[in-house]
Amino acid sequence: MTPLRVLLATDAFPPVCGGSGWSTYELARQLRLRGHAVHVIQPKPGTTPGLRTREHDGFEVVEAGSWAPRAPFVRNYVKNERLYPQFGRLLADYARALSIDVVHAQHVLTIPSAVHARALGPWPVVATVRDYWPVCYWADLIVDRDDARLCAACTASTMTRCVRPRAGAPWPLALPMIPYMRANLARKRHALAGVDTIIAVSSVIGGDLRARAPEIAGTPLEIVPNPVDLARVRATAADTVVDVPAGPFAVYAGKLEPNKGIAFLVPALRRARLQVPLVVVGDGSMRDSLAREAADAGLDVRLAGWRTRDDTLAIMARAAFVVFPSFGPESLSRVLLESGALGVPAAAMNTGGTGDIVRHGETGLLSHDAAQLGDHVAQLASDAPLRQRLGDGVRRHVEATFDAGAVAARVELIYRHVIARRAATTGGRP
């Protein structure tokens, strides 16, 4: 079939990025392997205004710097309402200059911008949604950071509750911003409804978008997971030299932030009476409190800090199992995908798309609260045959469901469908 010219508009791209950036890169690499021309553009609000380019693995990444203030809410306005039309015009200029066939926007900054660009030319827009930004101002559905219950609906009353812990002592001063927050969400949902096809990375994300964002009722929505290059993940893990504990150990990998369930980690380990070390790969605002709580509990928790992706893969590959306490609605955790590709089972909280990866008793152990997570950690720590069976199961499941080549083929098919549909509607004219 005819090669396509694809413009990936992404909020993040390697080497310095989280899971969404690596997922975008993996898709770009697979599309390139399939013979398509892939171009990458990234908005960089809060950096020196202007265009600059950098290179990563043969991809030229165009970065669009723009001014953004530090003040809360004002910064959000500049990074959202002010950015969308400005970056949208830039997207349209690039799409026109490069004769782009399809724009694929990857996250909250780029999807509304891509909808602005869609109105300026014949190119269709595909949007990948990886978290709850269309239905939650904070994108995590968390009302109380000390409570694992998630927000049922983003109303004025729940916004009042969720502002308080985030704003701290002066929280009453933030209450007048609630009308802006609600308008901001409505604007994002309206933009999402304007794309040609939505890709949700997990069944739960897709279902929640349908339930919580009625504006998108008429927009096609497909469930396509994040891609994992199994061979590269395994080769990187095997070839990277890292220092790890001599005997069996568990690993946590990710940010040390409230939505990652860090507050539930030590209670779960204490309940499990964990005797092996837990290596913590990552950093964040809860690092010090985690260290104190672990020391007070007499647990062997080793804080490794931020490590490169290669190091993280190597550490996970050598671990006996993964502990995944996240209670924020993970869309589709790259940590679980990559540890699964390495055949390392996980004890994980049942949140977001985690159940698409961890099938209880088959590919890991799925927990509904911190107490059950502790029980599952104890099971994995004490039962080597169970670890082996679950590790084999998750390896097979990831191979069958998340292989990067198969995922890219599905995305390409979506591209061809939206291109044909858009051409039939517009005649291919701007």
C-alpha positions as CSV (number, residue, x, y, z in Angstrom):
1,M,0.0,0.0,0.0
2,T,1.0,3.6,-0.5
3,P,3.3,5.0,2.3
4,L,1.7,7.6,4.4
5,R,3.0,11.0,5.6
6,V,2.3,11.2,9.3
7,L,2.6,14.2,11.7
8,L,2.8,13.1,15.3
9,A,2.0,16.0,17.6
10,T,3.1,15.0,21.0
11,D,3.4,16.6,24.5
12,A,6.5,14.5,25.2
13,F,9.2,12.6,23.3
14,P,12.4,10.8,24.4
15,P,14.9,10.9,25.8
16,V,13.5,12.9,28.8
17,C,9.9,11.9,29.2
18,G,7.5,9.5,30.9
19,G,5.6,6.5,29.6
20,S,3.4,8.5,27.1
21,G,6.5,9.9,25.4
22,W,8.1,6.4,25.1
23,S,4.8,5.0,23.7
24,T,4.7,7.8,21.1
25,Y,8.3,7.1,20.1
26,E,7.6,3.4,19.8
27,L,4.7,4.0,17.5
28,A,6.8,6.4,15.5
29,R,9.6,3.8,15.2
30,Q,7.2,1.1,14.1
31,L,5.5,3.3,11.5
32,R,8.9,4.1,10.1
33,L,9.7,0.4,9.9
34,R,6.5,0.0,7.9
35,G,7.7,2.5,5.4
36,H,5.9,5.6,6.4
37,A,7.3,9.1,6.7
38,V,7.0,10.2,10.3
39,H,7.4,13.8,11.5
40,V,7.3,14.9,15.1
41,I,6.4,18.2,16.6
42,Q,6.2,19.1,20.3
43,P,4.9,22.2,22.1
44,K,7.1,23.4,24.9
45,P,5.2,26.0,26.9
46,G,7.3,27.6,29.6
47,T,10.5,27.6,27.5
48,T,12.2,30.2,25.4
49,P,9.8,31.2,22.6
50,G,10.6,30.1,19.1
51,L,11.2,27.0,17.0
52,R,14.1,24.7,17.4
53,T,14.9,21.2,16.3
54,R,16.6,18.2,18.0
55,E,17.2,14.6,16.9
56,H,16.4,11.3,18.6
57,D,17.0,8.0,16.9
58,G,16.8,9.5,13.4
59,F,13.6,11.5,14.1
60,E,13.8,15.3,13.8
61,V,11.8,16.7,16.6
62,V,10.5,20.2,16.1
63,E,10.1,22.0,19.5
64,A,7.8,25.0,19.7
65,G,8.8,27.1,22.8
66,S,6.4,29.6,24.2
67,W,6.0,31.8,27.3
68,A,4.1,30.6,30.3
69,P,3.8,32.3,33.7
70,R,4.4,30.5,37.0
71,A,1.1,31.6,38.7
72,P,-1.4,28.7,39.1
73,F,-4.5,28.8,36.9
74,V,-3.0,31.7,34.9
75,R,-0.3,29.3,33.8
76,N,-2.9,26.7,32.9
77,Y,-4.8,29.3,30.8
78,V,-1.7,30.2,28.8
79,K,-0.8,26.5,28.3
80,N,-4.3,25.7,27.2
81,E,-6.7,28.3,25.9
82,R,-3.9,30.6,24.6
83,L,-1.8,27.7,23.3
84,Y,-4.4,25.8,21.3
85,P,-5.0,28.2,18.4
86,Q,-1.4,29.3,18.3
87,F,0.0,25.8,18.1
88,G,-2.9,24.7,15.9
89,R,-1.8,27.3,13.2
90,L,1.7,26.0,13.5
91,L,0.5,22.4,13.0
92,A,-1.4,23.4,10.0
93,D,1.6,25.2,8.5
94,Y,3.7,22.1,8.9
95,A,1.1,19.7,7.7
96,R,0.6,21.8,4.6
97,A,4.4,22.2,3.9
98,L,5.0,18.5,4.4
99,S,1.9,17.4,2.5
100,I,0.8,15.4,5.5
101,D,-1.8,12.7,5.1
102,V,-2.9,12.4,8.8
103,V,-2.2,14.3,12.1
104,H,-2.0,12.0,15.1
105,A,-2.1,14.0,18.4
106,Q,-1.0,12.3,21.5
107,H,-2.1,14.2,24.6
108,V,-3.8,17.1,26.3
109,L,-1.8,20.0,24.8
110,T,-1.7,18.7,21.3
111,I,-5.2,17.3,20.7
112,P,-7.2,20.6,21.0
113,S,-4.5,22.2,18.9
114,A,-4.8,19.5,16.3
115,V,-8.5,20.2,16.1
116,H,-7.7,23.9,15.4
117,A,-5.4,22.7,12.6
118,R,-8.1,20.3,11.2
119,A,-10.2,23.3,10.3
120,L,-7.4,24.7,8.2
121,G,-6.7,21.8,5.8
122,P,-7.8,18.5,4.4
123,W,-5.9,16.3,6.8
124,P,-7.8,14.2,9.3
125,V,-6.9,14.1,13.0
126,V,-6.5,11.0,15.2
127,A,-6.3,11.5,19.0
128,T,-4.8,9.1,21.5
129,V,-6.2,9.5,25.0
130,R,-4.0,8.1,27.8
131,D,-5.5,9.5,30.9
132,Y,-8.5,11.4,32.2
133,W,-7.7,15.0,31.1
134,P,-11.0,15.2,29.1
135,V,-13.1,14.6,32.2
136,C,-11.0,15.7,35.2
137,Y,-9.2,19.1,35.5
138,W,-6.4,17.3,37.3
139,A,-6.5,14.3,34.9
140,D,-6.4,11.8,37.7
141,L,-10.0,11.5,39.2
142,I,-8.5,11.9,42.7
143,V,-10.6,14.0,45.1
144,D,-8.7,13.2,48.3
145,R,-5.1,12.1,48.0
146,D,-5.3,10.0,51.2
147,D,-8.4,8.1,50.0
148,A,-8.3,5.5,47.3
149,R,-11.9,6.3,46.2
150,L,-12.0,8.0,42.8
151,C,-14.2,10.9,41.9
152,A,-17.6,9.8,40.5
153,A,-18.2,13.0,38.5
154,C,-16.5,16.4,38.0
155,T,-19.1,18.7,39.5
156,A,-18.8,22.0,41.2
157,S,-19.1,20.4,44.6
158,T,-16.4,17.8,43.9
159,M,-14.2,20.5,42.4
160,T,-14.5,22.3,45.7
161,R,-13.3,19.2,47.6
162,C,-10.4,18.5,45.2
163,V,-9.1,22.1,45.2
164,R,-8.6,22.1,48.9
165,P,-5.8,19.6,49.3
166,R,-4.0,20.8,46.2
167,A,-4.2,24.5,47.1
168,G,-3.2,24.1,50.7
169,A,-4.0,26.7,53.4
170,P,-5.1,29.4,51.0
171,W,-7.6,27.1,49.3
172,P,-10.6,29.5,49.7
173,L,-8.8,31.9,47.4
174,A,-8.9,29.2,44.6
175,L,-12.6,28.7,44.8
176,P,-13.4,31.6,42.3
177,M,-11.4,29.6,39.7
178,I,-13.9,26.7,39.7
179,P,-16.0,28.3,36.8
180,Y,-12.8,28.5,34.8
181,M,-12.0,24.9,35.6
182,R,-15.4,23.7,34.5
183,A,-15.2,25.8,31.3
184,N,-11.7,24.4,30.6
185,L,-13.0,20.8,30.8
186,A,-15.9,21.6,28.6
187,R,-13.6,23.1,26.0
188,K,-11.3,20.0,26.1
189,R,-14.3,17.7,25.6
190,H,-15.6,19.8,22.8
191,A,-12.2,19.6,21.1
192,L,-12.0,15.9,21.6
193,A,-15.4,15.5,19.9
194,G,-14.0,17.2,16.9
195,V,-11.3,14.7,15.9
196,D,-11.9,12.0,13.3
197,T,-11.2,9.0,15.5
198,I,-10.3,8.7,19.2
199,I,-7.9,6.0,20.3
200,A,-8.2,5.0,24.0
201,V,-5.3,2.9,25.2
202,S,-7.4,0.7,27.5
203,S,-10.9,-0.7,27.7
204,V,-11.5,1.2,31.0
205,I,-10.4,4.5,29.6
206,G,-12.6,4.0,26.5
207,G,-15.6,3.1,28.6
208,D,-15.1,6.0,31.1
209,L,-14.8,8.5,28.2
210,R,-18.1,7.3,26.8
211,A,-19.8,7.5,30.2
212,R,-18.3,10.8,31.4
213,A,-18.0,12.8,28.2
214,P,-21.3,12.7,26.4
215,E,-19.9,15.3,23.9
216,I,-18.0,12.5,22.1
217,A,-21.0,10.3,21.6
218,G,-20.8,10.8,17.8
219,T,-17.0,10.4,17.5
220,P,-15.6,7.0,16.5
221,L,-13.6,5.4,19.4
222,E,-11.2,2.5,19.1
223,I,-9.4,0.6,21.8
224,V,-5.7,0.3,20.8
225,P,-3.1,-0.3,23.5
226,N,0.3,1.3,23.9
227,P,2.9,-0.6,21.8
228,V,5.8,-2.6,23.3
229,D,8.9,-3.6,21.3
230,L,9.4,-7.0,23.0
231,A,12.7,-7.8,21.4
232,R,14.2,-4.4,22.2
233,V,13.0,-4.4,25.8
234,R,14.4,-7.8,26.4
235,A,17.7,-7.1,24.7
236,T,18.2,-3.8,26.6
237,A,17.4,-5.5,29.9
238,A,19.9,-8.3,29.2
239,D,22.7,-6.1,27.9
240,T,22.6,-3.3,30.6
241,V,24.8,-3.8,33.7
242,V,23.3,-2.6,37.0
243,D,23.9,-3.2,40.7
244,V,21.1,-5.0,42.3
245,P,20.7,-6.9,45.6
246,A,22.4,-10.3,45.7
247,G,19.3,-12.3,46.5
248,P,15.6,-12.1,45.5
249,F,14.2,-8.6,45.6
250,A,11.0,-6.7,44.7
251,V,10.9,-3.5,42.7
252,Y,8.7,-0.4,42.5
253,A,9.3,1.8,39.4
254,G,7.6,5.2,38.9
255,K,7.0,8.6,40.3
256,L,6.9,9.0,44.1
257,E,3.6,11.0,44.0
258,P,0.2,10.6,45.7
259,N,-1.6,9.2,42.6
260,K,1.0,6.4,42.4
261,G,-0.3,5.1,45.7
262,I,3.0,5.8,47.6
263,A,0.9,6.4,50.8
264,F,-0.2,2.7,50.6
265,L,3.1,1.2,49.8
266,V,4.6,0.9,53.3
267,P,1.4,-0.3,54.9
268,A,1.2,-3.0,52.3
269,L,4.8,-4.1,52.8
270,R,4.3,-4.0,56.6
271,R,1.2,-6.3,56.2
272,A,3.2,-8.6,54.0
273,R,6.1,-8.7,56.5
274,L,8.3,-8.4,53.5
275,Q,11.8,-9.9,54.2
276,V,13.4,-9.2,50.9
277,P,14.6,-5.7,49.7
278,L,12.3,-3.4,47.8
279,V,14.3,-1.4,45.2
280,V,12.5,1.9,44.4
281,V,13.3,3.3,41.0
282,G,12.0,6.9,40.7
283,D,11.7,10.1,42.6
284,G,9.1,12.7,43.6
285,S,7.6,14.7,46.3
286,M,7.0,11.7,48.6
287,R,10.5,10.4,48.6
288,D,11.4,11.7,52.1
289,S,8.1,10.5,53.7
290,L,8.5,7.1,52.1
291,A,12.1,6.8,53.4
292,R,11.0,7.8,56.9
293,E,8.0,5.4,57.0
294,A,10.0,2.5,55.7
295,A,12.8,3.1,58.3
296,D,10.2,3.3,61.1
297,A,8.6,0.0,59.9
298,G,12.0,-1.7,59.8
299,L,11.7,-2.4,56.1
300,D,14.6,-2.8,53.7
301,V,13.5,-0.2,51.1
302,R,16.3,1.0,48.9
303,L,15.8,4.3,47.1
304,A,17.6,4.2,43.7
305,G,16.3,7.6,42.5
306,W,15.7,8.4,38.9
307,R,17.4,6.0,36.5
308,T,17.6,5.8,32.8
309,R,15.1,3.7,31.0
310,D,17.8,1.1,30.2
311,D,18.7,0.8,33.8
312,T,15.1,0.6,34.9
313,L,14.5,-2.3,32.5
314,A,17.6,-4.1,33.7
315,I,16.6,-3.7,37.3
316,M,13.0,-4.9,36.6
317,A,14.3,-7.9,34.7
318,R,16.4,-9.1,37.6
319,A,13.6,-8.6,40.2
320,A,11.5,-11.4,41.6
321,F,8.3,-9.4,41.2
322,V,6.9,-5.8,40.9
323,V,4.9,-4.0,43.4
324,F,2.4,-1.6,41.8
325,P,0.4,0.3,44.4
326,S,-1.1,3.0,42.1
327,F,-4.7,4.0,42.9
328,G,-4.9,6.8,40.4
329,P,-6.6,5.5,37.3
330,E,-3.6,4.3,35.3
331,S,-4.5,4.3,31.6
332,L,-2.2,1.5,30.7
333,S,1.0,1.4,32.7
334,R,4.2,1.1,30.7
335,V,5.9,-0.3,33.8
336,L,3.5,-3.2,33.9
337,L,3.7,-3.7,30.1
338,E,7.5,-3.8,30.1
339,S,7.9,-5.9,33.3
340,G,5.3,-8.3,31.7
341,A,7.4,-8.4,28.5
342,L,10.3,-9.5,30.8
343,G,8.2,-12.2,32.4
344,V,8.2,-10.5,35.8
345,P,4.8,-10.8,37.6
346,A,3.2,-8.0,39.6
347,A,1.1,-7.4,42.6
348,A,-1.0,-4.5,41.4
349,M,-3.9,-2.3,42.5
350,N,-6.9,-2.7,40.2
351,T,-7.1,0.7,38.7
352,G,-7.8,2.1,35.2
353,G,-6.4,-0.2,32.5
354,T,-4.3,-2.3,34.8
355,G,-6.8,-5.2,34.4
356,D,-6.0,-5.3,30.7
357,I,-2.5,-6.4,31.7
358,V,-2.9,-8.1,35.0
359,R,-5.5,-10.8,35.0
360,H,-5.8,-12.1,38.6
361,G,-4.3,-15.5,39.0
362,E,-3.2,-15.7,35.4
363,T,-0.7,-12.9,34.7
364,G,-0.3,-11.4,38.1
365,L,-2.3,-10.6,41.3
366,L,-4.9,-7.9,41.2
367,S,-5.7,-6.1,44.5
368,H,-8.6,-3.9,45.5
369,D,-7.1,-2.2,48.5
370,A,-3.9,-1.8,50.4
371,A,-4.6,-4.7,52.7
372,Q,-5.1,-7.1,49.8
373,L,-2.1,-5.7,48.1
374,G,-0.1,-6.6,51.2
375,D,-1.5,-10.2,51.1
376,H,-0.5,-10.5,47.4
377,V,3.0,-9.2,48.0
378,A,3.4,-11.8,50.7
379,Q,2.2,-14.5,48.3
380,L,4.7,-13.5,45.6
381,A,7.5,-13.1,48.1
382,S,7.1,-16.6,49.5
383,D,6.0,-18.7,46.5
384,A,8.6,-19.1,43.7
385,P,6.4,-21.5,41.6
386,L,3.6,-19.0,41.7
387,R,6.0,-16.3,40.5
388,Q,7.2,-18.6,37.7
389,R,3.6,-19.4,36.6
390,L,2.4,-15.8,36.6
391,G,5.6,-14.6,35.0
392,D,5.1,-17.1,32.1
393,G,1.5,-16.1,31.8
394,V,2.1,-12.3,31.6
395,R,4.9,-12.8,29.1
396,R,2.6,-14.7,26.8
397,H,-0.2,-12.2,27.3
398,V,2.0,-9.2,26.5
399,E,3.3,-11.0,23.4
400,A,-0.2,-11.8,22.1
401,T,-1.8,-8.4,22.9
402,F,0.8,-5.5,23.0
403,D,3.4,-6.4,20.4
404,A,4.5,-3.1,18.8
405,G,4.3,-4.3,15.2
406,A,0.8,-5.5,15.6
407,V,-0.3,-2.3,17.4
408,A,1.2,-0.1,14.7
409,A,-0.6,-2.2,12.0
410,R,-3.9,-1.4,13.8
411,V,-3.1,2.3,14.0
412,E,-2.2,2.4,10.3
413,L,-5.5,0.8,9.4
414,I,-7.2,3.6,11.4
415,Y,-5.2,6.2,9.5
416,R,-6.3,4.8,6.2
417,H,-10.0,4.7,7.3
418,V,-10.0,8.4,8.5
419,I,-8.1,9.6,5.4
420,A,-10.7,7.9,3.1
421,R,-13.6,9.2,5.2
422,R,-12.2,12.8,5.3
423,A,-11.6,12.7,1.5
424,A,-15.1,11.6,0.9
425,T,-16.4,14.5,3.0
426,T,-14.2,17.3,1.8
427,G,-13.1,16.1,-1.6
428,G,-9.5,16.5,-0.3
429,R,-9.8,20.3,-0.4
430,P,-8.7,22.6,2.5
